Amino acid sequence: MMAAVSDAHLLVNLRDEAHLLHQQFFGRTATTDFVNLYLKAHAEIPDLLDASVAERRTVRLVFAKRLDACGLEPWLRAGTRRHLLSRKLMLVAYLAECDGAHPEFRRAEVGRLRSWVTLSSCGLKGIFRLLRGRWQKARYGLL
């Protein structure tokens, strides 16, 4: 009985993770199909559940405090093994690229000015997110 309760609680958390990571990655709500694929991947890929205590704490704080996962991820890279948050973000990118419902992976700007504006905008957003991620890492003592 207790295992069923904890499994149900885990599924709710994974659903929340899928929605939050998708929102942060793409700026829009995840579809039901995407969330189901995210859950299925967690059931079939044991590496997504294998993590150190520090990694689990970091992921819990990211979701509890709605921290910038994409901004934090580069600052968590250390050693030979990828951080749990990195693995989860890579899963989101992989699922989005494979499902054909994310035109962001195929978008191309036409014209030099439009391309330059898009590139500059993405660069500035990236710098801002990296700075915010570094601040959040230091503020919450994430490892």
Number of C-alpha atoms within 10 A of each C-alpha: 5 7 8 9 10 11 11 12 12 12 14 13 14 17 18 14 20 25 20 22 26 21 13 17 16 15 10 12 14 17 13 12 10 20 20 14 18 21 17 11 14 17 11 9 10 9 10 16 13 11 14 11 9 13 17 17 13 24 20 15 14 22 16 9 8 12 20 21 23 19 23 24 20 15 15 20 14 10 7 6 9 14 23 22 25 19 16 21 19 12 19 20 17 11 18 22 15 10 11 11 12 14 10 11 12 8 8 11 12 8 8 9 10 12 13 12 12 14 13 12 11 12 12 12 13 14 12 13 17 19 15 17 22 19 14 18 21 11 9 12 9 18 17
